[in-house]
Amino acid sequence: MENAKKNHEINNIANTTGRATYKQTPTKVCPDMEQLYFELEDRGHVFQIGLKTLLECILFGVKEKQLPKLPLTWYNEVCSIYDIPLSEICNMNENDEEDEDN
């Protein structure tokens, strides 16, 4: 039963509707920040995903070696704007160094 549920979730992939909106989402660094939210639609509903979440997905993709590394300055800027812990990047770089040593 659990496998059937997993398969259903995997087959229910969202696509963009082509619409996006800005919403106030204050951060420590930018108290007046407006974050971009993208509208997505799957088989059952329409929902939004924030740019911060997408950036976190990109960082995860890099960590999993599914995306190429980006310059450290890019990470610094993005992490500071969106309150993403830079420690995620540091851990990612440490793991890369360990992989290279093996």
N, C-alpha and C positions, 0 to 999 in steps of 0.2 A: 504494500500500500504506500509506504514512504517513497519507494522508487518511482511509482506512478506520479506522485505529487511532484517530485523533483523534475521528472520529464516534462510535466505540464508547465512548470515554472520556466524551464529552459526553452520550451517552444513558444513561450509567450513573450517575445522580444519586442521592446518598445521602439517606435520610430518617431522622429521629430515631426511636429506639425508645421514647422516653419515659423512658429510664433515665439516670441520671447518678451519678457517684461522685466522691469527693474523694481526692486523692493528695498526699503530701508533695512539694512542688516549691519548695525554698528559693530565695529571690531575695536580692540584696544588701541590699535594704531590709527584707525580711521573711524572716529565716532559718527561721522556723517556719511558713511559709505552706503552706496546703493549697489546691491549685488544683482547681477544678471541671472535671471531664471529662464531656462529653456523649457518650452512645453513639449511633452512627449505623450504618445498615445500607444496603448497596447490593445489587446483584444477586448479588455473589459472596462477601461477607463482612461481619462486624460489626467495627466499630472505634471508637475514641474520638478526640475532638478536644477539646483544652484550651480553656478560656476565654481564655487569652492569645492563642491562634491566632485565635479568633473576634474578639477585640478588634482584632488586627492586620488582619483582613479588613474590619472596620468602618472602620478608618483608611484602608485602601486604597479602600474604597467612597466615602468622603468626598473623597479625593484625586482620584478619577475622576469626581467630581460626580454620583454615583449616590445619595448620601445627603446630607442637609443637614448643614451645619457644626454642631458642638457647641461649647458654651462652652469657652474656653481652660482654665478651672479644672478642667473635667471631664477634659480631656486630661492636664493636669499630674498630677492624682491617679491616673488609670489608668496612665499611663506610669511613674510612680514606684513604684507597687505591683507592676506586672508586668515591670519592667525593660525596657520598650519605649523605644528611644531617642527622646527628645523632639525630636531633630533631624529626625525624620520629619515632625513637626507643623510645625516651623519651615519646612522646605522646602515643605510644603503651603501654608502661608500666603504664602510668597514667590511661589509659582506663581499663587496667586489674585490677588495684587496685580498681577502682570505681565499676567494675563488682563484685569483691569479697566482697565489702561492702554491696551490695544489696542483 
